[in-house]
Amino acid sequence: MCLAIPSKIVQLKDNNTAVVDTMGVRRQVSLDLLQEEVSVGDYVLIHVGFAIRKLDEEEAIKTLKLFEEIFEEELLEEVGYDDSK
């Protein structure tokens, strides 16, 4: 199973790479597989170091919010939080 998280382009580099922000973590990725042009501020899906698809900003933000909710629930389960008390 593959998981691709929306990432925001924060810097374009000369060698067809970009620096992206993925939920607060920045890293460099290749743009070689993208069919569309991208700019700083655009959202893309990243898989194994490659941007594979440009996303609509609204779709990307909705997806990121869902990931945050899932991560929060997982964290609460790990620490044994029970909100029924």
Beta strands, then each sheet from edge to edge (+ up, - down):
strand 1: 6-12
strand 2: 17-22
strand 3: 25-30
strand 4: 43-47
strand 5: 50-55
sheet 1: 3+ 2- 1+ 4- 5+
end
